[in-house]
Amino acid sequence: MDALPSISFVVIGRNEGPRLVRCLESILASDYPSDRIELIYVDSNSTDDSCDAAAKLGAKVIRVNPQRPCAAIGRNAGWRQASHNLVHFLDGDTILNGAWLRNAVQAMQDRSVACVFGRREEMAKRATIFNFWAHHDWYVPPGPADSCAGDALFRRDVLERAGGFDETLIAGEEPDLCFRIRTMQGLTILSLDEPMTLHDMGMTRWRQYWRRCTRTGHAYAEVGGRHRGMHRWRKSRWRNLFYAGGTPIAAVLSLGLWTPWPVIAWSALVLAALLRNAIRIRPRVESFSDALKYSTHHYLAKTPTAVGQCVYWVRSAFKRQPQALIEYRTPQNKTTGDAV
């Protein structure tokens, strides 16, 4: 026990209510000495009793109220007031796995590792098709990774050298930070094949799904355009445009030429791509039918993602005001828990 280092937890949220309490209690109940855990809760202008609830559980409460809210602001406010060199970020709608911390700390003994994270999974992955898709979206193969998501353990000194999260970004702040850490400091972002957190997506409507995908597209355009070394993201941007534009182009050609063959050919191409992708991901899902369902999401998402990219490019070209936070959920008190 004496060898275990102290950890500062930075939990961000807004109007999370009982979910925040559940998150903080999961940290305190983890298999780790409670006297080596510092709780920091960063609140983004909640109108419920989130701050009082966090304080009652022993958390240091930091309130932020930016004109243009984003997760980066909350995370930066938290880690900059952390007392320890190991800083674990969590979103307020997650539950920490009790055994995770010891596995994470052991991995961080390697000084070349700047950040470590495990499996983030949906707690009700079959409640809606959107939860199912999100559950599989969180998957990252174990080993060195390009980036983490919102739940991860970092070294504070690494965050300091990197300057923290970029507060001008409304999405993609983790890939941006991880890219800078990997390329400028030569350190590793490490994915472990260990359960880390359960997440409460709570998505039930297509409009929410559309907005989540447009936010992803915004991140692809802004962050992918900023870092030429993010080859996978840059390729994805053009792939999104290809599949999003293919359907209307095929439809126009069919109407103009008065023949169904352009639509038939395009549909066959998309179906072949969907099946190929389903075969590729089959080893990590429960059945081939699940692989098909998840693969369908890959292609459905390309249109709203491409829309998000194009909106960013147009706004940038005309020097419009930066895009406000794209909220896609309606959790408790009609606000999003991710908006900090």
Residue frames as qw, qx, qy, qz and C-alpha x, y, z in Angstrom:
[[0.000, 0.885, 0.466, 0.000, 0.00, 0.00, 0.00],
 [0.345, -0.741, 0.060, 0.573, 2.86, 2.40, 0.80],
 [0.388, -0.111, 0.555, 0.727, 4.02, 2.30, -2.82],
 [0.237, 0.678, 0.652, 0.243, 0.70, 3.52, -4.20],
 [0.206, 0.076, 0.026, 0.975, 0.88, 7.16, -5.36],
 [0.198, 0.545, 0.498, -0.644, -1.77, 9.76, -4.65],
 [0.207, 0.350, 0.682, 0.608, -4.23, 10.62, -7.42],
 [0.207, 0.348, 0.211, -0.890, -6.26, 13.77, -8.09],
 [0.276, 0.463, 0.814, 0.217, -9.62, 13.08, -9.73],
 [0.143, 0.257, -0.073, -0.953, -11.06, 15.84, -11.89],
 [0.222, 0.473, 0.851, 0.049, -14.76, 15.25, -12.58],
 [0.095, 0.090, -0.173, -0.976, -16.58, 17.64, -14.90],
 [0.015, 0.474, 0.874, 0.109, -20.31, 18.10, -15.25],
 [0.202, -0.065, 0.024, -0.977, -23.36, 20.29, -15.33],
 [0.683, -0.060, 0.114, -0.719, -26.72, 19.49, -13.74],
 [0.440, 0.178, -0.874, -0.104, -25.81, 15.81, -13.41],
 [0.703, -0.399, 0.077, -0.584, -27.69, 15.43, -10.13],
 [0.884, -0.301, 0.326, -0.147, -27.78, 11.78, -8.95],
 [0.888, 0.397, -0.088, 0.213, -25.42, 10.71, -11.72],
 [0.216, 0.744, -0.432, 0.462, -22.69, 12.95, -10.31],
 [0.608, -0.533, 0.453, -0.376, -23.21, 11.48, -6.84],
 [0.985, 0.067, 0.155, -0.035, -23.00, 8.01, -8.34],
 [0.669, 0.616, -0.256, 0.327, -19.75, 8.94, -10.12],
 [0.048, -0.717, 0.497, -0.487, -18.07, 10.41, -7.04],
 [0.786, -0.367, 0.384, -0.318, -19.19, 7.52, -4.84],
 [0.965, 0.249, -0.036, 0.078, -17.70, 5.04, -7.32],
 [0.411, 0.674, -0.431, 0.436, -14.32, 6.78, -6.96],
 [0.360, -0.587, 0.511, -0.515, -14.49, 6.66, -3.16],
 [0.901, -0.137, 0.309, -0.271, -15.54, 2.99, -3.26],
 [0.732, 0.546, -0.409, 0.000, -12.68, 1.93, -5.54],
 [0.925, -0.266, -0.083, 0.258, -9.98, -0.50, -4.44],
 [0.477, 0.486, -0.180, 0.710, -7.56, 2.28, -3.56],
 [0.379, -0.364, -0.527, 0.668, -6.65, 3.99, -0.27],
 [0.025, 0.879, 0.454, 0.143, -9.13, 6.82, 0.26],
 [0.352, -0.835, 0.025, 0.422, -6.45, 9.03, 1.85],
 [0.401, -0.272, 0.521, 0.703, -4.58, 8.99, -1.47],
 [0.222, 0.547, 0.666, 0.455, -7.50, 10.25, -3.51],
 [0.010, 0.353, 0.154, -0.923, -8.25, 13.92, -4.04],
 [0.278, 0.613, 0.727, 0.136, -11.70, 14.73, -5.42],
 [0.007, -0.333, 0.088, 0.939, -12.14, 17.83, -7.57],
 [0.346, 0.603, 0.716, 0.064, -15.48, 18.62, -9.16],
 [0.082, -0.184, 0.226, 0.953, -15.62, 21.31, -11.86],
 [0.271, 0.611, 0.713, -0.213, -19.14, 22.60, -12.40],
 [0.156, 0.134, 0.416, 0.886, -20.32, 24.54, -15.43],
 [0.289, -0.070, 0.018, -0.954, -23.03, 26.81, -14.10],
 [0.225, -0.298, -0.926, -0.062, -25.39, 24.11, -12.78],
 [0.396, -0.377, -0.030, -0.837, -28.87, 25.10, -11.66],
 [0.826, -0.350, -0.410, -0.164, -29.38, 21.98, -9.55],
 [0.588, -0.762, 0.248, -0.113, -27.67, 20.93, -6.31],
 [0.888, 0.310, -0.235, 0.246, -24.65, 19.31, -8.00],
 [0.264, 0.628, -0.445, 0.581, -22.13, 21.56, -6.24],
 [0.546, -0.516, 0.383, -0.537, -23.61, 20.97, -2.79],
 [0.989, -0.045, 0.028, -0.136, -23.81, 17.22, -3.41],
 [0.748, 0.435, -0.335, 0.372, -20.15, 17.11, -4.49],
 [0.019, -0.640, 0.460, -0.616, -19.04, 19.15, -1.49],
 [0.776, -0.399, 0.246, -0.423, -20.86, 16.81, 0.89],
 [0.992, 0.078, -0.031, 0.097, -18.85, 13.92, -0.54],
 [0.645, -0.575, 0.202, 0.461, -15.61, 15.77, 0.17],
 [0.631, 0.441, 0.318, 0.554, -14.91, 17.14, -3.29],
 [0.191, -0.453, 0.024, 0.871, -13.23, 20.46, -3.86],
 [0.416, 0.713, 0.564, 0.025, -15.76, 22.36, -5.98],
 [0.216, -0.286, 0.281, 0.890, -14.64, 24.70, -8.76],
 [0.427, 0.713, 0.505, -0.234, -17.25, 26.72, -10.63],
 [0.241, -0.162, 0.458, 0.840, -16.69, 27.91, -14.19],
 [0.391, 0.708, 0.507, -0.297, -19.10, 29.93, -16.31],
 [0.300, -0.221, 0.473, 0.798, -17.45, 30.60, -19.68],
 [0.457, 0.485, -0.022, -0.746, -19.21, 32.45, -22.48],
 [0.712, 0.368, -0.491, -0.341, -18.38, 29.57, -24.82],
 [0.715, -0.421, 0.512, -0.221, -18.51, 26.40, -22.69],
 [0.757, 0.384, -0.520, -0.091, -16.45, 23.34, -23.55],
 [0.927, -0.331, -0.155, 0.089, -15.00, 20.35, -21.74],
 [0.659, 0.332, -0.251, 0.627, -11.44, 21.67, -22.13],
 [0.119, -0.665, 0.191, -0.712, -12.15, 24.65, -19.85],
 [0.790, -0.514, 0.051, -0.331, -13.43, 22.45, -17.05],
 [0.952, -0.033, -0.135, 0.272, -10.60, 19.95, -17.28],
 [0.464, 0.489, -0.242, 0.698, -7.96, 22.66, -17.31],
 [0.359, -0.674, 0.164, -0.625, -9.51, 24.38, -14.31],
 [0.912, -0.380, -0.015, -0.150, -9.42, 21.07, -12.46],
 [0.899, 0.060, -0.151, 0.406, -5.92, 19.80, -13.13],
 [0.302, 0.613, -0.212, 0.698, -4.37, 23.21, -12.53],
 [0.438, -0.614, 0.303, -0.583, -5.64, 23.06, -8.96],
 [0.948, -0.118, -0.292, -0.033, -4.75, 19.39, -8.46],
 [0.470, -0.788, 0.391, -0.074, -2.38, 18.55, -5.62],
 [0.758, -0.245, 0.582, 0.163, -0.85, 15.42, -7.13],
 [0.001, 0.481, -0.634, -0.606, 1.15, 14.53, -10.22],
 [0.046, 0.198, 0.931, 0.302, -1.29, 11.81, -11.30],
 [0.378, 0.248, 0.174, -0.875, -4.55, 13.36, -12.53],
 [0.172, 0.254, 0.933, 0.188, -7.50, 11.20, -13.52],
 [0.325, 0.095, -0.123, -0.933, -10.23, 12.83, -15.60],
 [0.125, 0.346, 0.930, -0.016, -13.81, 11.59, -15.52],
 [0.270, -0.315, -0.337, -0.845, -17.09, 12.86, -16.92],
 [0.354, -0.149, 0.541, -0.748, -19.88, 13.21, -14.39],
 [0.833, 0.103, -0.024, -0.543, -22.06, 10.64, -16.17],
 [0.649, 0.324, -0.688, 0.026, -19.62, 7.76, -15.64],
 [0.821, -0.523, 0.154, -0.170, -19.01, 5.10, -13.00],
 [0.147, 0.686, -0.710, 0.054, -15.43, 4.10, -12.18],
 [0.895, -0.025, -0.444, -0.042, -14.59, 0.41, -12.10],
 [0.651, -0.741, 0.142, -0.079, -13.34, -0.47, -8.61],
 [0.864, -0.219, 0.269, 0.365, -10.27, -2.40, -9.77],
 [0.585, 0.756, 0.093, 0.279, -9.17, 0.06, -12.42],
 [0.101, -0.961, 0.240, -0.090, -6.90, 2.36, -10.43],
 [0.671, -0.504, 0.513, 0.180, -4.34, -0.25, -9.39],
 [0.768, 0.325, 0.438, 0.336, -4.02, -1.43, -13.01],
 [0.328, 0.908, 0.085, 0.247, -3.64, 2.15, -14.24],
 [0.337, -0.881, 0.331, 0.007, -1.04, 3.07, -11.63],
 [0.788, -0.225, 0.502, 0.278, 1.01, -0.01, -12.46],
 [0.660, 0.566, 0.331, 0.368, 1.05, 0.94, -16.15],
 [0.088, 0.974, -0.037, 0.205, 2.15, 4.48, -15.25],
 [0.704, -0.582, 0.273, 0.302, 5.32, 3.15, -13.65],
 [0.657, 0.251, 0.373, 0.605, 6.75, 3.29, -17.17],
 [0.138, -0.640, -0.081, 0.752, 7.92, 6.91, -17.41],
 [0.082, -0.054, 0.599, 0.795, 7.48, 6.88, -21.18],
 [0.090, -0.569, -0.786, -0.225, 3.72, 6.61, -20.66],
 [0.024, -0.158, 0.104, -0.982, 2.02, 10.01, -20.42],
 [0.611, -0.028, 0.117, -0.782, -1.56, 8.79, -20.28],
 [0.055, -0.005, -0.997, -0.053, -3.32, 5.50, -19.67],
 [0.607, 0.036, 0.122, -0.784, -6.94, 4.55, -20.16],
 [0.272, 0.015, 0.962, -0.022, -9.03, 1.38, -20.26],
 [0.031, -0.370, -0.806, -0.460, -12.35, 0.25, -21.66],
 [0.307, 0.157, 0.270, -0.899, -15.23, 2.70, -21.52],
 [0.070, -0.251, -0.922, -0.287, -18.53, 0.88, -21.96],
 [0.424, -0.324, -0.160, -0.830, -22.19, 1.83, -22.02],
 [0.249, -0.094, 0.807, -0.527, -24.04, 0.71, -18.89],
 [0.623, 0.395, 0.561, -0.376, -27.23, 0.06, -20.92],
 [0.117, -0.352, 0.630, 0.683, -25.79, -0.73, -24.30],
 [0.017, 0.262, 0.869, 0.419, -28.97, -2.33, -25.66],
 [0.124, 0.564, 0.548, -0.606, -31.45, 0.17, -24.26],
 [0.485, 0.789, 0.081, -0.368, -31.41, 2.05, -27.59],
 [0.838, 0.419, 0.122, 0.328, -29.65, 1.58, -30.91],
 [0.184, 0.888, -0.219, 0.361, -27.75, 4.80, -30.17],
 [0.589, -0.665, 0.441, -0.132, -26.39, 3.36, -26.91],
 [0.934, 0.054, 0.315, 0.161, -25.37, 0.23, -28.80],
 [0.620, 0.687, -0.012, 0.378, -23.49, 2.25, -31.39],
 [0.116, -0.882, 0.324, -0.324, -21.82, 4.42, -28.74],
 [0.832, -0.440, 0.338, -0.019, -20.77, 1.35, -26.75],
 [0.876, 0.165, 0.267, 0.367, -18.76, 0.07, -29.70],
 [0.333, 0.874, -0.054, 0.350, -17.53, 3.54, -30.66],
 [0.431, -0.841, 0.308, -0.107, -15.63, 3.69, -27.37],
 [0.955, -0.105, 0.180, 0.210, -13.50, 0.66, -28.29],
 [0.215, 0.855, -0.471, -0.031, -9.75, 1.26, -28.69],
 [0.909, 0.129, -0.373, 0.133, -7.39, -1.69, -29.27],
 [0.683, -0.695, 0.089, 0.207, -5.01, -2.32, -26.36],
 [0.732, 0.062, 0.157, 0.660, -1.50, -0.94, -26.75],
 [0.193, -0.296, 0.059, 0.933, -0.12, 2.43, -27.84],
 [0.261, 0.725, 0.638, 0.008, -3.00, 4.60, -29.05],
 [0.271, 0.511, 0.215, 0.787, -3.42, 7.82, -30.99],
 [0.200, -0.396, 0.183, -0.877, -5.60, 9.37, -28.29],
 [0.055, -0.255, -0.878, 0.402, -7.91, 8.79, -25.34],
 [0.197, -0.687, -0.528, -0.459, -11.48, 9.91, -24.64],
 [0.246, -0.761, 0.075, -0.595, -12.67, 11.97, -21.66],
 [0.818, -0.544, 0.150, -0.111, -11.81, 9.33, -19.04],
 [0.793, 0.385, -0.302, 0.362, -8.06, 8.88, -18.63],
 [0.658, -0.684, 0.004, 0.314, -5.15, 9.09, -16.19],
 [0.506, 0.762, -0.118, 0.388, -2.46, 11.69, -17.04],
 [0.620, -0.240, -0.246, 0.706, 0.77, 12.92, -15.54],
 [0.046, -0.934, -0.256, 0.245, 0.35, 16.51, -14.39],
 [0.325, -0.614, 0.358, 0.624, 3.85, 17.51, -15.47],
 [0.351, 0.187, 0.728, 0.558, 3.06, 16.29, -18.99],
 [0.097, 0.824, 0.553, 0.081, -0.09, 18.41, -19.02],
 [0.232, -0.856, 0.004, 0.462, 1.92, 21.42, -17.89],
 [0.359, -0.329, 0.553, 0.676, 4.49, 21.03, -20.65],
 [0.233, 0.392, 0.759, 0.465, 1.72, 20.61, -23.23],
 [0.126, -0.075, -0.004, -0.989, -0.19, 23.63, -21.96],
 [0.403, 0.243, 0.697, -0.541, -3.24, 21.53, -21.16],
 [0.407, 0.521, 0.735, 0.151, -6.33, 21.15, -23.30],
 [0.126, 0.121, 0.301, 0.938, -7.00, 23.72, -26.01],
 [0.143, 0.487, 0.627, -0.590, -9.92, 25.80, -24.74],
 [0.313, 0.379, -0.260, -0.832, -10.76, 27.08, -28.23],
 [0.275, 0.023, -0.888, -0.368, -11.99, 23.61, -29.21],
 [0.666, -0.134, 0.202, -0.705, -15.62, 22.58, -28.66],
 [0.978, 0.029, 0.157, -0.136, -14.80, 18.99, -29.67],
 [0.846, 0.410, -0.193, 0.279, -11.73, 16.88, -30.29],
 [0.176, -0.883, 0.360, -0.246, -9.79, 18.36, -27.38],
 [0.806, -0.398, 0.437, 0.036, -8.45, 14.95, -26.28],
 [0.851, 0.337, 0.232, 0.329, -7.09, 13.89, -29.72],
 [0.278, 0.887, -0.124, 0.348, -5.53, 17.35, -30.08],
 [0.437, -0.780, 0.416, -0.167, -3.80, 17.14, -26.69],
 [0.885, -0.178, 0.415, 0.111, -2.68, 13.55, -27.22],
 [0.737, 0.590, 0.087, 0.317, -1.24, 14.37, -30.64],
 [0.077, 0.897, -0.282, 0.332, 0.78, 17.23, -29.15],
 [0.658, -0.594, 0.452, -0.102, 2.02, 15.00, -26.33],
 [0.922, 0.089, 0.334, 0.176, 3.05, 12.20, -28.68],
 [0.659, 0.635, 0.082, 0.396, 4.76, 14.38, -31.27],
 [0.061, 0.871, -0.229, 0.431, 6.31, 17.09, -29.08],
 [0.486, -0.647, 0.515, -0.283, 7.23, 15.08, -26.00],
 [0.456, 0.361, -0.806, -0.114, 7.71, 11.65, -27.59],
 [0.320, -0.140, 0.792, -0.501, 5.54, 9.96, -24.95],
 [0.182, -0.144, -0.925, -0.300, 3.01, 7.14, -25.20],
 [0.610, -0.102, 0.144, -0.772, -0.77, 7.20, -24.88],
 [0.101, 0.148, -0.984, 0.011, -1.54, 3.68, -23.65],
 [0.733, -0.145, -0.160, -0.645, -4.78, 1.72, -23.94],
 [0.159, -0.232, 0.922, -0.266, -5.26, -1.17, -21.50],
 [0.528, -0.178, -0.703, -0.442, -7.58, -4.10, -22.03],
 [0.206, -0.233, -0.775, 0.549, -9.14, -3.51, -18.61],
 [0.133, -0.770, -0.564, -0.266, -12.61, -2.19, -17.68],
 [0.275, 0.104, -0.238, 0.926, -12.30, 1.44, -16.61],
 [0.258, 0.178, 0.313, -0.897, -15.70, 3.16, -16.64],
 [0.199, 0.535, 0.812, 0.122, -19.37, 2.66, -17.39],
 [0.002, 0.069, -0.138, -0.988, -20.96, 5.52, -19.30],
 [0.272, 0.566, 0.703, -0.335, -24.55, 6.72, -19.37],
 [0.186, 0.132, 0.503, 0.833, -25.18, 7.92, -22.93],
 [0.192, 0.541, 0.587, -0.571, -28.92, 8.39, -22.45],
 [0.169, 0.283, -0.424, -0.844, -29.56, 9.02, -26.16],
 [0.445, 0.338, 0.792, -0.245, -33.04, 8.23, -27.44],
 [0.486, 0.770, 0.280, -0.305, -33.70, 10.37, -30.53],
 [0.733, 0.403, 0.278, 0.472, -32.37, 10.66, -34.05],
 [0.120, 0.947, -0.005, 0.299, -31.96, 14.42, -33.65],
 [0.558, -0.757, 0.335, 0.060, -29.54, 13.81, -30.78],
 [0.834, -0.014, 0.421, 0.357, -27.64, 11.29, -32.90],
 [0.516, 0.737, 0.200, 0.388, -27.43, 13.78, -35.78],
 [0.119, -0.960, 0.158, -0.197, -26.07, 16.52, -33.54],
 [0.728, -0.527, 0.397, 0.185, -23.49, 14.20, -31.97],
 [0.781, 0.237, 0.387, 0.430, -22.26, 13.26, -35.44],
 [0.311, 0.877, 0.084, 0.356, -22.10, 16.89, -36.60],
 [0.406, -0.869, 0.281, -0.012, -20.00, 17.68, -33.54],
 [0.812, -0.189, 0.442, 0.330, -17.67, 14.84, -34.54],
 [0.614, 0.602, 0.294, 0.417, -17.47, 16.35, -38.02],
 [0.051, -0.981, 0.084, -0.170, -16.58, 19.72, -36.54],
 [0.625, -0.640, 0.417, 0.161, -13.69, 18.06, -34.68],
 [0.804, 0.187, 0.419, 0.378, -12.51, 16.23, -37.81],
 [0.418, 0.811, 0.166, 0.373, -12.42, 19.50, -39.74],
 [0.170, -0.949, 0.186, -0.191, -10.82, 21.69, -37.07],
 [0.633, -0.599, 0.483, 0.088, -8.40, 19.35, -35.34],
 [0.833, 0.184, 0.433, 0.293, -7.62, 17.26, -38.42],
 [0.454, 0.826, 0.092, 0.321, -6.90, 20.44, -40.35],
 [0.283, -0.916, 0.273, -0.083, -4.66, 21.76, -37.60],
 [0.523, -0.519, 0.666, 0.117, -2.35, 18.72, -37.42],
 [0.609, 0.512, -0.471, -0.380, -1.10, 17.38, -40.74],
 [0.102, 0.339, -0.929, 0.110, 0.27, 14.35, -38.93],
 [0.548, 0.117, 0.660, -0.501, -3.25, 13.12, -38.05],
 [0.147, 0.190, -0.762, -0.601, -3.39, 11.07, -41.24],
 [0.003, -0.327, -0.945, 0.010, -6.29, 8.87, -40.16],
 [0.128, 0.661, 0.467, -0.573, -8.49, 11.85, -39.35],
 [0.150, 0.532, -0.319, -0.770, -7.58, 13.65, -42.56],
 [0.103, 0.008, -0.895, -0.433, -8.47, 10.57, -44.63],
 [0.050, 0.473, 0.841, -0.256, -11.74, 10.20, -42.73],
 [0.175, 0.573, 0.143, -0.787, -12.77, 13.73, -43.68],
 [0.297, 0.344, -0.564, -0.689, -12.64, 12.94, -47.39],
 [0.110, -0.142, -0.979, -0.098, -14.25, 9.53, -46.89],
 [0.137, 0.514, 0.639, -0.555, -17.15, 11.23, -45.11],
 [0.288, 0.542, -0.130, -0.779, -17.60, 13.67, -48.00],
 [0.178, 0.182, -0.844, -0.473, -17.44, 10.84, -50.53],
 [0.076, -0.310, -0.947, 0.036, -20.19, 8.76, -48.93],
 [0.130, 0.576, 0.465, -0.660, -22.33, 11.76, -47.97],
 [0.273, 0.538, -0.244, -0.760, -22.22, 13.14, -51.51],
 [0.047, -0.102, 0.921, 0.374, -22.55, 9.84, -53.31],
 [0.212, 0.465, 0.840, -0.182, -26.24, 9.28, -52.64],
 [0.292, 0.764, 0.234, -0.525, -27.55, 12.66, -53.91],
 [0.093, 0.551, -0.582, -0.591, -25.20, 12.54, -56.90],
 [0.124, 0.056, 0.967, 0.217, -26.41, 9.05, -57.83],
 [0.262, 0.610, 0.674, -0.324, -30.02, 10.20, -57.45],
 [0.225, 0.747, -0.086, -0.620, -29.46, 13.23, -59.69],
 [0.019, 0.362, -0.793, -0.490, -27.75, 11.09, -62.32],
 [0.206, 0.274, 0.939, 0.019, -30.59, 8.59, -62.29],
 [0.275, 0.737, 0.446, -0.427, -33.14, 11.36, -62.73],
 [0.139, 0.719, -0.312, -0.605, -31.12, 13.15, -65.38],
 [0.075, 0.305, -0.856, -0.410, -30.35, 10.04, -67.39],
 [0.772, 0.014, -0.012, -0.636, -33.77, 8.52, -66.69],
 [0.766, 0.143, -0.627, 0.012, -32.21, 5.23, -65.58],
 [0.731, -0.659, 0.037, -0.171, -31.95, 3.53, -62.17],
 [0.890, 0.166, -0.261, 0.335, -28.43, 2.26, -62.77],
 [0.214, 0.580, -0.404, 0.674, -26.50, 5.04, -61.02],
 [0.586, -0.502, 0.288, -0.567, -28.56, 4.47, -57.85],
 [0.992, -0.065, -0.074, -0.079, -28.24, 0.69, -58.18],
 [0.713, 0.390, -0.355, 0.461, -24.47, 0.90, -58.65],
 [0.043, -0.590, 0.409, -0.695, -24.06, 3.30, -55.72],
 [0.785, -0.393, 0.161, -0.451, -26.25, 1.15, -53.45],
 [0.970, 0.080, -0.197, 0.120, -24.21, -1.93, -54.34],
 [0.462, 0.506, -0.417, 0.597, -20.98, -0.10, -53.53],
 [0.346, -0.548, 0.367, -0.667, -22.28, 1.05, -50.13],
 [0.930, -0.226, 0.030, -0.287, -23.62, -2.43, -49.33],
 [0.861, 0.248, -0.322, 0.305, -20.28, -4.02, -50.21],
 [0.190, 0.541, -0.446, 0.687, -18.44, -1.51, -48.00],
 [0.619, -0.469, 0.228, -0.588, -20.88, -2.15, -45.15],
 [0.989, -0.079, -0.093, -0.078, -20.43, -5.92, -45.38],
 [0.677, 0.399, -0.391, 0.479, -16.65, -5.63, -45.61],
 [0.091, -0.561, 0.415, -0.710, -16.61, -3.45, -42.51],
 [0.817, -0.352, 0.107, -0.443, -18.91, -5.87, -40.65],
 [0.949, 0.099, -0.251, 0.163, -16.55, -8.75, -41.40],
 [0.410, 0.517, -0.419, 0.624, -13.61, -6.68, -40.17],
 [0.257, -0.467, 0.425, -0.731, -15.18, -5.81, -36.81],
 [0.833, -0.219, -0.384, -0.333, -16.90, -9.18, -36.24],
 [0.653, 0.037, -0.643, 0.398, -14.16, -10.52, -33.88],
 [0.154, 0.055, -0.505, 0.848, -14.88, -7.82, -31.28],
 [0.540, -0.122, 0.058, -0.831, -18.69, -7.91, -31.25],
 [0.573, -0.113, 0.722, -0.369, -21.04, -10.64, -30.05],
 [0.658, 0.348, 0.667, 0.030, -22.50, -11.75, -33.37],
 [0.329, 0.141, 0.520, 0.776, -22.44, -11.02, -37.08],
 [0.037, -0.781, -0.555, -0.286, -25.86, -9.36, -36.82],
 [0.376, -0.837, -0.128, 0.376, -24.40, -7.00, -34.20],
 [0.466, -0.259, 0.379, 0.757, -21.47, -6.35, -36.52],
 [0.194, 0.491, 0.604, 0.597, -23.91, -5.42, -39.28],
 [0.208, -0.888, -0.411, -0.005, -25.84, -3.10, -36.96],
 [0.441, -0.708, 0.076, 0.547, -22.67, -1.35, -35.88],
 [0.429, -0.001, 0.516, 0.742, -21.33, -1.16, -39.43],
 [0.114, 0.742, 0.573, 0.330, -24.59, 0.50, -40.51],
 [0.300, -0.891, -0.160, 0.301, -23.83, 3.29, -38.04],
 [0.516, -0.323, 0.338, 0.718, -20.47, 3.86, -39.73],
 [0.232, 0.261, 0.583, 0.733, -22.22, 4.79, -42.97],
 [0.136, -0.829, -0.528, -0.124, -25.30, 6.50, -41.55],
 [0.429, -0.750, -0.113, 0.490, -23.01, 8.79, -39.56],
 [0.526, 0.006, 0.325, 0.786, -21.06, 9.97, -42.58],
 [0.106, 0.698, 0.437, 0.557, -23.72, 12.41, -43.77],
 [0.350, -0.920, -0.162, -0.063, -24.15, 14.39, -40.52],
 [0.683, -0.462, 0.152, 0.544, -20.40, 14.16, -39.93],
 [0.460, 0.282, 0.384, 0.749, -19.75, 15.63, -43.37],
 [0.085, -0.861, -0.346, -0.362, -22.31, 18.35, -42.61],
 [0.560, -0.788, -0.043, 0.253, -20.39, 19.21, -39.43],
 [0.633, -0.139, 0.290, 0.704, -17.15, 19.42, -41.41],
 [0.283, 0.532, 0.429, 0.673, -18.66, 21.66, -44.05],
 [0.270, -0.913, -0.280, -0.123, -20.26, 23.99, -41.51],
 [0.603, -0.628, 0.097, 0.483, -16.87, 24.45, -39.88],
 [0.536, 0.070, 0.402, 0.739, -15.15, 25.11, -43.22],
 [0.102, 0.734, 0.436, 0.511, -17.79, 27.62, -44.32],
 [0.405, -0.895, -0.172, 0.073, -17.71, 29.47, -41.00],
 [0.630, -0.445, 0.215, 0.598, -13.92, 29.61, -41.17],
 [0.458, 0.326, 0.453, 0.691, -13.89, 30.79, -44.79],
 [0.043, -0.772, -0.329, -0.542, -16.25, 33.66, -44.00],
 [0.267, 0.218, -0.500, 0.794, -14.54, 34.38, -40.66],
 [0.555, -0.584, -0.330, -0.491, -17.74, 33.87, -38.71],
 [0.439, -0.602, 0.482, -0.460, -17.82, 33.71, -34.91],
 [0.114, 0.240, -0.962, 0.068, -16.57, 30.34, -33.57],
 [0.604, -0.280, -0.634, -0.393, -19.23, 27.64, -33.34],
 [0.508, -0.478, 0.410, -0.588, -20.92, 27.39, -29.95],
 [0.260, -0.190, 0.933, -0.164, -20.98, 24.08, -28.15],
 [0.589, 0.001, -0.566, -0.577, -23.04, 21.51, -30.07],
 [0.417, -0.170, 0.733, -0.511, -25.15, 19.85, -27.38],
 [0.461, 0.062, -0.748, -0.474, -26.71, 16.53, -28.31],
 [0.348, -0.277, -0.877, 0.182, -28.23, 15.17, -25.09],
 [0.384, -0.563, -0.046, -0.730, -31.05, 16.26, -22.84],
 [0.484, -0.125, -0.791, 0.354, -30.13, 14.80, -19.47],
 [0.313, -0.663, -0.601, 0.317, -31.43, 15.96, -16.14],
 [0.108, -0.755, -0.179, 0.622, -32.52, 19.61, -15.90],
 [0.581, 0.772, 0.257, 0.023, -32.49, 19.91, -19.71],
 [0.112, 0.892, -0.428, -0.097, -28.80, 20.40, -20.15],
 [0.872, 0.309, -0.372, 0.082, -25.88, 18.26, -21.15],
 [0.768, -0.609, 0.125, 0.157, -23.47, 16.66, -18.76],
 [0.787, 0.122, 0.182, 0.577, -20.65, 16.88, -21.28],
 [0.242, 0.809, 0.131, 0.520, -20.90, 20.64, -21.62],
 [0.584, -0.690, -0.128, 0.408, -18.25, 22.08, -19.37]]
